[in-house]
Amino acid sequence: MDGILNALVLLSNFVIVPAMAYGSQLALGALAVTLIYAILRFSDFAQGDTMAFGAMATILFTWVLQYWDVSISPLPTALLALPFGVLCTVALCLLIDRWVYRFYRRVKAKPEVLMIVSVGVMFVYNSVVRFIIGPGDRWFVDGQRFIITAPAFKRLSGLDEGVAFKTTQGLTILTAVIVVAALFWFLNRTRTGKSMRAYSDNEDLALLSGIDPERVVRTTWIIAAALATIAGVLYGLDKSFKPFTYFNLLLPIFASAIVGGLGNPLGAIAGGFTIAFSEIALTYAYRKFLAYLTPGEWAPQGLVQLLSTDYKFAVSFVILVLVLLLRPTGIFGRRSP
Amino acid sequence: MNPAAHRRENMRTICMFAAMFAALALVGVIQSLPLALTILNLCLISAIMSLGVNIQWGYAGLVNFGVLGFAALGGVTAVLVSVAPVPAAWGAGGAGVIVALAISLATILAAVFVARRAPAGVPRKLLLAFIIIGGYFLARAFFFPAVEAIEAVDPTKAGFLGGLGLPILLSWVAGGLFAAAVAWAIGKIALGLRADYLAIATLGISEIIIAVLKNEDWLARGVKNVSGLPRPVPYEVDLQQAPWFRDWAALLGVSPVEFSSIFVKLCYAGLFAIVLLVVLWFSGRALHSPWGRMMRAIRDNELAASAMGKDVTGRHLQVFILGSAVVGVAGAMLTTLDGQFTPASYQPLRFTFIIWVMVIVGGSGNNRGAVLGGFVIWFFWVEAEPIGLWVMELLTSGFAQDSPLRRHLMESAAHMRHMVMGVILLMVLRFSPRGLIPER
């Protein structure tokens, strides 16, 4: 019996808890991508660098707060700086929309052109981030590191294995739940949210019924920028902040959004967790886990790892390919391609 | 178009290329001649990559954000074709790797066969899952011991299977074919769906190609790199020894050492220029043939073209493969020029998105435009750093030498080139979407 419990605890520590946190981060990023796709009808390749910008702005405010000795210990100071970071990113996205994207909406440019425009925006964000904070690694987490440490868990439960639950992981999951709940309340219950959904479903009909498209677009950018910043900060708190890693998040985020059907918010969340769990479960070495479940002499010799961690991007890609082959509109998508 | 306008446009093109070469000559005079030739060589390679993307985007409106991956495939082909084989490694694990690859291929073929032929339903799904999972584990069983054995063979110098030991020029063709094969697979999956899917799928495959090339040491030593690839042109040292070469150098009044480096670079430039002209000629012919007109018809109105009975997805697949093959050729050329393959240096901003800036700035849909874009943008990409440093120097001249702000600004000058590229791309898309040399 202890063997099974130990195995489960081991799995929680190395697969379930990290995947929940990573899945929440991906889900928030994928929500931003999917909202932009639903309203503005293009895939925003600047998304990764928007997240990096939001995280950078938050880090700068965190440093200011730390300098002033403002702290909300045991929680990280970055949480206090987050609203300021969100404000900066929202301002940036609205400015870029006004200066760049609005023109293409007016001329009704093809989505392909908008994708290429977003690459130009990506270049700009990328250089701004590197110019201000540099390309190196930054840690900005402070406060209490663990909600529960592995030794403490072992003491409490009397098992051989422990679950370490980092504050940043708990915070990530909690924040994601709150943000997603707020977003769905907004989309389903408020007038602006409903007009956004109407605009996404049928642009012409929405215009006929007097919905102001520019207002819908502005709201979308505000929400997307907030989501991107929160996702970027949570990811940075959990791992560390390095501008290039945010570009690498583009693939898992797009894969998450497509798995659930581009433009479908619920699908983006399901997609985020699907990708995160597959990625971590497939790259985890199961030797110790199996050793607990099998009698001594059957314990496996190798690592029992399905895929080397170097290929974690391949997981997103394979899932993406499977979805494109089997159900191009996503698991929750409507039937039309 | 009337002949006068045609002539005017030709004059414009000629003037712009003349200005470009004048700028290169200026670098040769102000900085140094070898540097100007280095820039020229990379301009030529960039122009070919840009032609490849132009075939996809300009002719057909396909968005390929995986240029990096196709270039890297070409690059690794240069290694696999030219390096001498490592017999000890082949003996240790060659058979195992081949068996594993054969099993993988058989698994894919069997899965495709079952997916196509078996009646739909739960049994088919189970069978498919069984084939794929079984094939994966069977291939692994042969693969990992073989890889371990190969990487144990003289790890500091070899540790990989080596190549075929053939002339490196062959890899320029092979690299194109290799890239074409991968493009076929990706195109089969992602074409015919939303335009966004191809962009995302190509971005994904390029990241995976780079991950494979970085981590699979048995193939091309991964991040340990294979350096000292055989060259298609003479070596400087040999030239410096040759009496005829010394005579030439004396005749021109330069030292043999300096002249040899210039001579080698000129040889490369000649080879690259030939490839560029060949690709340019073929793609020009294709663009002005009935096939090219059909491609543009599909690009401008897919619905109308398919109503006329054109196979839109099939033509897209064709053009996607052709464009990727051209990028693969350019990738093999780049590795040949560098003399080594370094997977870690393949960065998406440097290889994928910069090529897009070239195509858009040059003029999408126009081959001469794509070539000009390749030249201009590569020139600015390289020269942005000295120019940026100079501007920063000027801006911060009022500051104290060791002021932290000045130091930060000087260090960050390198990142300004991304800003410059982004702003150029956005400005051209907004104010002159047809580029420097517009499509006819």
Interface residues (C-beta under 8 A of the other chain):
Chain A: Y37 F42 S43 F45 V100 F103 K110 P111 E112 V113 M115 I116 V117 V119 G120 V121 M122 F123 V124 N126 S127 V128 R130 F131 G134 P135 F247 N248 L250 L251 F254 A255 I258 L262 S308 D310 Y311 F313 A314 S316 F317 L320 V321 L324 L325 P328 P337
Chain B: G61 V63 F65 I189 A190 L193 R194 A195 D196 Y197 A199 I200 A201 L203 G204 I205 E207 I208 A211 V212 K214 N215 P348 L349 F353 W356 I360 E411 S412 H415 M416 R417 H418 M419 M421 G422 V423 L425 L426 L429 R430 P433
